[in-house]
Amino acid sequence: MRSTGFWVTGAVHVASALVKGIPVDESYLHSVGMLDKLPQWRAMAEQMDQGLKAA
């Protein structure tokens, strides 16, 4: 079992924060080397939200 780095718990945190519109723990993402992915994830969440609003 993986105990360090970005794993399922981190992915759930990011997804949940983006869906709820609450701050993402950027210091955590930095510590696991994933902070550079946050703009892409935010854009994906925005695209999904726009798609749901259009439906």
PDB file of N, H, CA, C and O in Angstrom:
ATOM      1  N   MET A   1       0.839  -1.185   0.000  1.00  0.00           N
ATOM      2  CA  MET A   1       0.000   0.000   0.000  1.00  0.00           C
ATOM      3  C   MET A   1       0.880   1.244   0.000  1.00  0.00           C
ATOM      4  O   MET A   1       1.886   1.298   0.707  1.00  0.00           O
ATOM      5  N   ARG A   2       0.512   2.212  -0.770  1.00  0.00           N
ATOM      6  H   ARG A   2      -0.305   2.168  -1.345  1.00  0.00           H
ATOM      7  CA  ARG A   2       1.276   3.448  -0.881  1.00  0.00           C
ATOM      8  C   ARG A   2       0.956   4.361   0.298  1.00  0.00           C
ATOM      9  O   ARG A   2      -0.212   4.583   0.616  1.00  0.00           O
ATOM     10  N   SER A   3       1.995   4.891   0.947  1.00  0.00           N
ATOM     11  H   SER A   3       2.944   4.711   0.688  1.00  0.00           H
ATOM     12  CA  SER A   3       1.753   5.709   2.127  1.00  0.00           C
ATOM     13  C   SER A   3       2.231   7.147   1.989  1.00  0.00           C
ATOM     14  O   SER A   3       1.945   7.969   2.860  1.00  0.00           O
ATOM     15  N   THR A   4       2.947   7.471   0.928  1.00  0.00           N
ATOM     16  H   THR A   4       3.179   6.803   0.221  1.00  0.00           H
ATOM     17  CA  THR A   4       3.401   8.838   0.729  1.00  0.00           C
ATOM     18  C   THR A   4       3.066   9.296  -0.671  1.00  0.00           C
ATOM     19  O   THR A   4       2.808   8.478  -1.554  1.00  0.00           O
ATOM     20  N   GLY A   5       3.069  10.593  -0.878  1.00  0.00           N
ATOM     21  H   GLY A   5       3.278  11.257  -0.160  1.00  0.00           H
ATOM     22  CA  GLY A   5       2.795  11.133  -2.197  1.00  0.00           C
ATOM     23  C   GLY A   5       1.319  11.332  -2.451  1.00  0.00           C
ATOM     24  O   GLY A   5       0.486  11.198  -1.553  1.00  0.00           O
ATOM     25  N   PHE A   6       1.015  11.653  -3.692  1.00  0.00           N
ATOM     26  H   PHE A   6       1.691  11.761  -4.421  1.00  0.00           H
ATOM     27  CA  PHE A   6      -0.363  11.913  -4.102  1.00  0.00           C
ATOM     28  C   PHE A   6      -1.045  10.587  -4.397  1.00  0.00           C
ATOM     29  O   PHE A   6      -0.575   9.825  -5.242  1.00  0.00           O
ATOM     30  N   TRP A   7      -2.109  10.312  -3.736  1.00  0.00           N
ATOM     31  H   TRP A   7      -2.491  10.931  -3.049  1.00  0.00           H
ATOM     32  CA  TRP A   7      -2.796   9.047  -3.872  1.00  0.00           C
ATOM     33  C   TRP A   7      -4.293   9.307  -3.849  1.00  0.00           C
ATOM     34  O   TRP A   7      -4.703  10.455  -4.019  1.00  0.00           O
ATOM     35  N   VAL A   8      -5.105   8.322  -3.654  1.00  0.00           N
ATOM     36  H   VAL A   8      -4.772   7.390  -3.516  1.00  0.00           H
ATOM     37  CA  VAL A   8      -6.560   8.450  -3.735  1.00  0.00           C
ATOM     38  C   VAL A   8      -7.086   9.539  -2.797  1.00  0.00           C
ATOM     39  O   VAL A   8      -7.937  10.337  -3.191  1.00  0.00           O
ATOM     40  N   THR A   9      -6.596   9.575  -1.587  1.00  0.00           N
ATOM     41  H   THR A   9      -5.905   8.927  -1.267  1.00  0.00           H
ATOM     42  CA  THR A   9      -7.079  10.568  -0.626  1.00  0.00           C
ATOM     43  C   THR A   9      -6.826  11.985  -1.129  1.00  0.00           C
ATOM     44  O   THR A   9      -7.684  12.857  -0.996  1.00  0.00           O
ATOM     45  N   GLY A  10      -5.663  12.210  -1.698  1.00  0.00           N
ATOM     46  H   GLY A  10      -4.966  11.502  -1.806  1.00  0.00           H
ATOM     47  CA  GLY A  10      -5.352  13.521  -2.253  1.00  0.00           C
ATOM     48  C   GLY A  10      -6.248  13.870  -3.427  1.00  0.00           C
ATOM     49  O   GLY A  10      -6.722  15.001  -3.540  1.00  0.00           O
ATOM     50  N   ALA A  11      -6.480  12.908  -4.294  1.00  0.00           N
ATOM     51  H   ALA A  11      -6.096  11.989  -4.202  1.00  0.00           H
ATOM     52  CA  ALA A  11      -7.351  13.139  -5.450  1.00  0.00           C
ATOM     53  C   ALA A  11      -8.774  13.466  -5.008  1.00  0.00           C
ATOM     54  O   ALA A  11      -9.421  14.345  -5.578  1.00  0.00           O
ATOM     55  N   VAL A  12      -9.253  12.763  -4.002  1.00  0.00           N
ATOM     56  H   VAL A  12      -8.728  12.049  -3.539  1.00  0.00           H
ATOM     57  CA  VAL A  12     -10.601  13.028  -3.488  1.00  0.00           C
ATOM     58  C   VAL A  12     -10.659  14.424  -2.865  1.00  0.00           C
ATOM     59  O   VAL A  12     -11.639  15.144  -3.052  1.00  0.00           O
ATOM     60  N   HIS A  13      -9.622  14.807  -2.130  1.00  0.00           N
ATOM     61  H   HIS A  13      -8.825  14.222  -1.978  1.00  0.00           H
ATOM     62  CA  HIS A  13      -9.586  16.154  -1.545  1.00  0.00           C
ATOM     63  C   HIS A  13      -9.696  17.210  -2.632  1.00  0.00           C
ATOM     64  O   HIS A  13     -10.511  18.127  -2.528  1.00  0.00           O
ATOM     65  N   VAL A  14      -8.889  17.090  -3.666  1.00  0.00           N
ATOM     66  H   VAL A  14      -8.227  16.345  -3.751  1.00  0.00           H
ATOM     67  CA  VAL A  14      -8.881  18.082  -4.738  1.00  0.00           C
ATOM     68  C   VAL A  14     -10.245  18.124  -5.432  1.00  0.00           C
ATOM     69  O   VAL A  14     -10.818  19.197  -5.618  1.00  0.00           O
ATOM     70  N   ALA A  15     -10.751  16.973  -5.807  1.00  0.00           N
ATOM     71  H   ALA A  15     -10.285  16.101  -5.656  1.00  0.00           H
ATOM     72  CA  ALA A  15     -12.039  16.922  -6.510  1.00  0.00           C
ATOM     73  C   ALA A  15     -13.163  17.494  -5.650  1.00  0.00           C
ATOM     74  O   ALA A  15     -13.994  18.262  -6.135  1.00  0.00           O
ATOM     75  N   SER A  16     -13.185  17.122  -4.399  1.00  0.00           N
ATOM     76  H   SER A  16     -12.510  16.498  -4.005  1.00  0.00           H
ATOM     77  CA  SER A  16     -14.223  17.606  -3.496  1.00  0.00           C
ATOM     78  C   SER A  16     -14.141  19.116  -3.314  1.00  0.00           C
ATOM     79  O   SER A  16     -15.162  19.803  -3.337  1.00  0.00           O
ATOM     80  N   ALA A  17     -12.934  19.632  -3.134  1.00  0.00           N
ATOM     81  H   ALA A  17     -12.104  19.074  -3.115  1.00  0.00           H
ATOM     82  CA  ALA A  17     -12.758  21.070  -2.955  1.00  0.00           C
ATOM     83  C   ALA A  17     -13.195  21.824  -4.206  1.00  0.00           C
ATOM     84  O   ALA A  17     -13.863  22.853  -4.105  1.00  0.00           O
ATOM     85  N   LEU A  18     -12.827  21.327  -5.380  1.00  0.00           N
ATOM     86  H   LEU A  18     -12.284  20.491  -5.462  1.00  0.00           H
ATOM     87  CA  LEU A  18     -13.203  22.005  -6.616  1.00  0.00           C
ATOM     88  C   LEU A  18     -14.716  21.987  -6.824  1.00  0.00           C
ATOM     89  O   LEU A  18     -15.288  22.983  -7.268  1.00  0.00           O
ATOM     90  N   VAL A  19     -15.356  20.889  -6.516  1.00  0.00           N
ATOM     91  H   VAL A  19     -14.890  20.081  -6.156  1.00  0.00           H
ATOM     92  CA  VAL A  19     -16.812  20.787  -6.682  1.00  0.00           C
ATOM     93  C   VAL A  19     -17.530  21.712  -5.701  1.00  0.00           C
ATOM     94  O   VAL A  19     -18.512  22.363  -6.058  1.00  0.00           O
ATOM     95  N   LYS A  20     -17.037  21.766  -4.471  1.00  0.00           N
ATOM     96  H   LYS A  20     -16.239  21.237  -4.181  1.00  0.00           H
ATOM     97  CA  LYS A  20     -17.679  22.582  -3.433  1.00  0.00           C
ATOM     98  C   LYS A  20     -17.298  24.055  -3.507  1.00  0.00           C
ATOM     99  O   LYS A  20     -17.937  24.897  -2.876  1.00  0.00           O
ATOM    100  N   GLY A  21     -16.258  24.369  -4.278  1.00  0.00           N
ATOM    101  H   GLY A  21     -15.739  23.685  -4.791  1.00  0.00           H
ATOM    102  CA  GLY A  21     -15.808  25.753  -4.370  1.00  0.00           C
ATOM    103  C   GLY A  21     -15.051  26.228  -3.148  1.00  0.00           C
ATOM    104  O   GLY A  21     -15.044  27.420  -2.838  1.00  0.00           O
ATOM    105  N   ILE A  22     -14.412  25.295  -2.451  1.00  0.00           N
ATOM    106  H   ILE A  22     -14.418  24.327  -2.703  1.00  0.00           H
ATOM    107  CA  ILE A  22     -13.625  25.652  -1.275  1.00  0.00           C
ATOM    108  C   ILE A  22     -12.140  25.580  -1.621  1.00  0.00           C
ATOM    109  O   ILE A  22     -11.770  24.945  -2.609  1.00  0.00           O
ATOM    110  N   PRO A  23     -11.288  26.216  -0.827  1.00  0.00           N
ATOM    111  CA  PRO A  23      -9.853  26.216  -1.148  1.00  0.00           C
ATOM    112  C   PRO A  23      -9.240  24.813  -1.142  1.00  0.00           C
ATOM    113  O   PRO A  23      -9.554  23.975  -0.296  1.00  0.00           O
ATOM    114  N   VAL A  24      -8.367  24.594  -2.101  1.00  0.00           N
ATOM    115  H   VAL A  24      -8.111  25.275  -2.787  1.00  0.00           H
ATOM    116  CA  VAL A  24      -7.587  23.364  -2.177  1.00  0.00           C
ATOM    117  C   VAL A  24      -6.336  23.567  -1.326  1.00  0.00           C
ATOM    118  O   VAL A  24      -5.777  24.664  -1.300  1.00  0.00           O
ATOM    119  N   ASP A  25      -5.905  22.551  -0.650  1.00  0.00           N
ATOM    120  H   ASP A  25      -6.359  21.661  -0.671  1.00  0.00           H
ATOM    121  CA  ASP A  25      -4.697  22.635   0.178  1.00  0.00           C
ATOM    122  C   ASP A  25      -3.468  22.656  -0.742  1.00  0.00           C
ATOM    123  O   ASP A  25      -2.893  21.617  -1.064  1.00  0.00           O
ATOM    124  N   GLU A  26      -3.089  23.865  -1.150  1.00  0.00           N
ATOM    125  H   GLU A  26      -3.556  24.709  -0.888  1.00  0.00           H
ATOM    126  CA  GLU A  26      -1.992  24.009  -2.092  1.00  0.00           C
ATOM    127  C   GLU A  26      -0.647  23.625  -1.490  1.00  0.00           C
ATOM    128  O   GLU A  26       0.245  23.181  -2.212  1.00  0.00           O
ATOM    129  N   SER A  27      -0.488  23.786  -0.190  1.00  0.00           N
ATOM    130  H   SER A  27      -1.213  24.147   0.396  1.00  0.00           H
ATOM    131  CA  SER A  27       0.781  23.378   0.430  1.00  0.00           C
ATOM    132  C   SER A  27       0.935  21.862   0.367  1.00  0.00           C
ATOM    133  O   SER A  27       2.043  21.355   0.191  1.00  0.00           O
ATOM    134  N   TYR A  28      -0.171  21.139   0.510  1.00  0.00           N
ATOM    135  H   TYR A  28      -1.071  21.551   0.653  1.00  0.00           H
ATOM    136  CA  TYR A  28      -0.124  19.680   0.373  1.00  0.00           C
ATOM    137  C   TYR A  28       0.267  19.304  -1.061  1.00  0.00           C
ATOM    138  O   TYR A  28       1.144  18.469  -1.279  1.00  0.00           O
ATOM    139  N   LEU A  29      -0.401  19.936  -2.032  1.00  0.00           N
ATOM    140  H   LEU A  29      -1.114  20.614  -1.856  1.00  0.00           H
ATOM    141  CA  LEU A  29      -0.094  19.616  -3.429  1.00  0.00           C
ATOM    142  C   LEU A  29       1.358  19.935  -3.760  1.00  0.00           C
ATOM    143  O   LEU A  29       2.003  19.192  -4.500  1.00  0.00           O
ATOM    144  N   HIS A  30       1.868  21.020  -3.225  1.00  0.00           N
ATOM    145  H   HIS A  30       1.344  21.623  -2.625  1.00  0.00           H
ATOM    146  CA  HIS A  30       3.275  21.351  -3.432  1.00  0.00           C
ATOM    147  C   HIS A  30       4.181  20.275  -2.836  1.00  0.00           C
ATOM    148  O   HIS A  30       5.167  19.873  -3.454  1.00  0.00           O
ATOM    149  N   SER A  31       3.842  19.813  -1.637  1.00  0.00           N
ATOM    150  H   SER A  31       3.041  20.139  -1.135  1.00  0.00           H
ATOM    151  CA  SER A  31       4.686  18.825  -0.955  1.00  0.00           C
ATOM    152  C   SER A  31       4.728  17.485  -1.681  1.00  0.00           C
ATOM    153  O   SER A  31       5.691  16.732  -1.533  1.00  0.00           O
ATOM    154  N   VAL A  32       3.697  17.181  -2.461  1.00  0.00           N
ATOM    155  H   VAL A  32       2.915  17.792  -2.581  1.00  0.00           H
ATOM    156  CA  VAL A  32       3.677  15.914  -3.205  1.00  0.00           C
ATOM    157  C   VAL A  32       3.980  16.120  -4.692  1.00  0.00           C
ATOM    158  O   VAL A  32       3.850  15.195  -5.493  1.00  0.00           O
ATOM    159  N   GLY A  33       4.383  17.334  -5.047  1.00  0.00           N
ATOM    160  H   GLY A  33       4.489  18.085  -4.396  1.00  0.00           H
ATOM    161  CA  GLY A  33       4.797  17.597  -6.416  1.00  0.00           C
ATOM    162  C   GLY A  33       3.673  17.679  -7.431  1.00  0.00           C
ATOM    163  O   GLY A  33       3.886  17.407  -8.613  1.00  0.00           O
ATOM    164  N   MET A  34       2.482  18.048  -6.991  1.00  0.00           N
ATOM    165  H   MET A  34       2.309  18.269  -6.031  1.00  0.00           H
ATOM    166  CA  MET A  34       1.342  18.087  -7.902  1.00  0.00           C
ATOM    167  C   MET A  34       0.724  19.470  -8.060  1.00  0.00           C
ATOM    168  O   MET A  34      -0.290  19.618  -8.742  1.00  0.00           O
ATOM    169  N   LEU A  35       1.312  20.472  -7.447  1.00  0.00           N
ATOM    170  H   LEU A  35       2.135  20.352  -6.892  1.00  0.00           H
ATOM    171  CA  LEU A  35       0.729  21.815  -7.499  1.00  0.00           C
ATOM    172  C   LEU A  35       0.622  22.330  -8.929  1.00  0.00           C
ATOM    173  O   LEU A  35      -0.311  23.067  -9.248  1.00  0.00           O
ATOM    174  N   ASP A  36       1.548  21.961  -9.779  1.00  0.00           N
ATOM    175  H   ASP A  36       2.306  21.362  -9.520  1.00  0.00           H
ATOM    176  CA  ASP A  36       1.506  22.428 -11.164  1.00  0.00           C
ATOM    177  C   ASP A  36       0.302  21.890 -11.936  1.00  0.00           C
ATOM    178  O   ASP A  36      -0.031  22.419 -12.997  1.00  0.00           O
ATOM    179  N   LYS A  37      -0.344  20.867 -11.432  1.00  0.00           N
ATOM    180  H   LYS A  37      -0.074  20.438 -10.570  1.00  0.00           H
ATOM    181  CA  LYS A  37      -1.531  20.289 -12.082  1.00  0.00           C
ATOM    182  C   LYS A  37      -2.818  21.035 -11.721  1.00  0.00           C
ATOM    183  O   LYS A  37      -3.830  20.892 -12.407  1.00  0.00           O
ATOM    184  N   LEU A  38      -2.784  21.827 -10.650  1.00  0.00           N
ATOM    185  H   LEU A  38      -1.962  21.943 -10.092  1.00  0.00           H
ATOM    186  CA  LEU A  38      -4.003  22.468 -10.152  1.00  0.00           C
ATOM    187  C   LEU A  38      -4.710  23.339 -11.188  1.00  0.00           C
ATOM    188  O   LEU A  38      -5.933  23.246 -11.298  1.00  0.00           O
ATOM    189  N   PRO A  39      -4.016  24.177 -11.950  1.00  0.00           N
ATOM    190  CA  PRO A  39      -4.743  24.963 -12.971  1.00  0.00           C
ATOM    191  C   PRO A  39      -5.495  24.089 -13.981  1.00  0.00           C
ATOM    192  O   PRO A  39      -6.604  24.427 -14.394  1.00  0.00           O
ATOM    193  N   GLN A  40      -4.899  22.986 -14.367  1.00  0.00           N
ATOM    194  H   GLN A  40      -3.998  22.712 -14.031  1.00  0.00           H
ATOM    195  CA  GLN A  40      -5.558  22.065 -15.301  1.00  0.00           C
ATOM    196  C   GLN A  40      -6.792  21.448 -14.652  1.00  0.00           C
ATOM    197  O   GLN A  40      -7.840  21.343 -15.291  1.00  0.00           O
ATOM    198  N   TRP A  41      -6.680  21.046 -13.409  1.00  0.00           N
ATOM    199  H   TRP A  41      -5.829  21.132 -12.891  1.00  0.00           H
ATOM    200  CA  TRP A  41      -7.829  20.451 -12.712  1.00  0.00           C
ATOM    201  C   TRP A  41      -8.945  21.469 -12.521  1.00  0.00           C
ATOM    202  O   TRP A  41     -10.124  21.136 -12.636  1.00  0.00           O
ATOM    203  N   ARG A  42      -8.567  22.712 -12.228  1.00  0.00           N
ATOM    204  H   ARG A  42      -7.609  22.982 -12.135  1.00  0.00           H
ATOM    205  CA  ARG A  42      -9.584  23.763 -12.086  1.00  0.00           C
ATOM    206  C   ARG A  42     -10.314  23.976 -13.416  1.00  0.00           C
ATOM    207  O   ARG A  42     -11.536  24.125 -13.441  1.00  0.00           O
ATOM    208  N   ALA A  43      -9.572  23.989 -14.502  1.00  0.00           N
ATOM    209  H   ALA A  43      -8.579  23.868 -14.482  1.00  0.00           H
ATOM    210  CA  ALA A  43     -10.182  24.163 -15.822  1.00  0.00           C
ATOM    211  C   ALA A  43     -11.120  23.001 -16.141  1.00  0.00           C
ATOM    212  O   ALA A  43     -12.211  23.210 -16.672  1.00  0.00           O
ATOM    213  N   MET A  44     -10.703  21.789 -15.823  1.00  0.00           N
ATOM    214  H   MET A  44      -9.817  21.618 -15.392  1.00  0.00           H
ATOM    215  CA  MET A  44     -11.552  20.621 -16.055  1.00  0.00           C
ATOM    216  C   MET A  44     -12.841  20.710 -15.239  1.00  0.00           C
ATOM    217  O   MET A  44     -13.923  20.416 -15.746  1.00  0.00           O
ATOM    218  N   ALA A  45     -12.721  21.115 -13.980  1.00  0.00           N
ATOM    219  H   ALA A  45     -11.842  21.355 -13.568  1.00  0.00           H
ATOM    220  CA  ALA A  45     -13.900  21.244 -13.120  1.00  0.00           C
ATOM    221  C   ALA A  45     -14.838  22.314 -13.666  1.00  0.00           C
ATOM    222  O   ALA A  45     -16.057  22.141 -13.637  1.00  0.00           O
ATOM    223  N   GLU A  46     -14.287  23.414 -14.161  1.00  0.00           N
ATOM    224  H   GLU A  46     -13.298  23.555 -14.185  1.00  0.00           H
ATOM    225  CA  GLU A  46     -15.100  24.482 -14.731  1.00  0.00           C
ATOM    226  C   GLU A  46     -15.822  23.998 -15.988  1.00  0.00           C
ATOM    227  O   GLU A  46     -16.999  24.305 -16.182  1.00  0.00           O
ATOM    228  N   GLN A  47     -15.132  23.252 -16.836  1.00  0.00           N
ATOM    229  H   GLN A  47     -14.177  23.004 -16.679  1.00  0.00           H
ATOM    230  CA  GLN A  47     -15.758  22.708 -18.045  1.00  0.00           C
ATOM    231  C   GLN A  47     -16.896  21.764 -17.696  1.00  0.00           C
ATOM    232  O   GLN A  47     -17.952  21.793 -18.328  1.00  0.00           O
ATOM    233  N   MET A  48     -16.681  20.935 -16.696  1.00  0.00           N
ATOM    234  H   MET A  48     -15.823  20.912 -16.182  1.00  0.00           H
ATOM    235  CA  MET A  48     -17.737  20.007 -16.270  1.00  0.00           C
ATOM    236  C   MET A  48     -18.933  20.762 -15.714  1.00  0.00           C
ATOM    237  O   MET A  48     -20.079  20.405 -15.985  1.00  0.00           O
ATOM    238  N   ASP A  49     -18.665  21.811 -14.932  1.00  0.00           N
ATOM    239  H   ASP A  49     -17.734  22.101 -14.712  1.00  0.00           H
ATOM    240  CA  ASP A  49     -19.738  22.610 -14.355  1.00  0.00           C
ATOM    241  C   ASP A  49     -20.541  23.300 -15.458  1.00  0.00           C
ATOM    242  O   ASP A  49     -21.771  23.327 -15.407  1.00  0.00           O
ATOM    243  N   GLN A  50     -19.853  23.855 -16.446  1.00  0.00           N
ATOM    244  H   GLN A  50     -18.854  23.834 -16.487  1.00  0.00           H
ATOM    245  CA  GLN A  50     -20.539  24.503 -17.549  1.00  0.00           C
ATOM    246  C   GLN A  50     -21.384  23.507 -18.345  1.00  0.00           C
ATOM    247  O   GLN A  50     -22.483  23.836 -18.792  1.00  0.00           O
ATOM    248  N   GLY A  51     -20.870  22.300 -18.517  1.00  0.00           N
ATOM    249  H   GLY A  51     -19.977  22.033 -18.153  1.00  0.00           H
ATOM    250  CA  GLY A  51     -21.619  21.269 -19.221  1.00  0.00           C
ATOM    251  C   GLY A  51     -22.896  20.883 -18.491  1.00  0.00           C
ATOM    252  O   GLY A  51     -23.936  20.648 -19.106  1.00  0.00           O
ATOM    253  N   LEU A  52     -22.797  20.822 -17.163  1.00  0.00           N
ATOM    254  H   LEU A  52     -21.952  21.012 -16.663  1.00  0.00           H
ATOM    255  CA  LEU A  52     -23.982  20.484 -16.373  1.00  0.00           C
ATOM    256  C   LEU A  52     -25.015  21.604 -16.412  1.00  0.00           C
ATOM    257  O   LEU A  52     -26.217  21.343 -16.439  1.00  0.00           O
ATOM    258  N   LYS A  53     -24.551  22.838 -16.416  1.00  0.00           N
ATOM    259  H   LYS A  53     -23.574  23.051 -16.395  1.00  0.00           H
ATOM    260  CA  LYS A  53     -25.471  23.965 -16.475  1.00  0.00           C
ATOM    261  C   LYS A  53     -26.166  24.051 -17.816  1.00  0.00           C
ATOM    262  O   LYS A  53     -27.313  24.493 -17.895  1.00  0.00           O
ATOM    263  N   ALA A  54     -25.481  23.633 -18.877  1.00  0.00           N
ATOM    264  H   ALA A  54     -24.550  23.275 -18.813  1.00  0.00           H
ATOM    265  CA  ALA A  54     -26.052  23.687 -20.225  1.00  0.00           C
ATOM    266  C   ALA A  54     -27.040  22.545 -20.473  1.00  0.00           C
ATOM    267  O   ALA A  54     -27.879  22.634 -21.370  1.00  0.00           O
ATOM    268  N   ALA A  55     -26.944  21.496 -19.696  1.00  0.00           N
ATOM    269  H   ALA A  55     -26.263  21.424 -18.968  1.00  0.00           H
ATOM    270  CA  ALA A  55     -27.790  20.322 -19.929  1.00  0.00           C
ATOM    271  C   ALA A  55     -29.209  20.526 -19.467  1.00  0.00           C
ATOM    272  O   ALA A  55     -30.037  19.624 -19.598  1.00  0.00           O
TER     273      ALA A  55
END
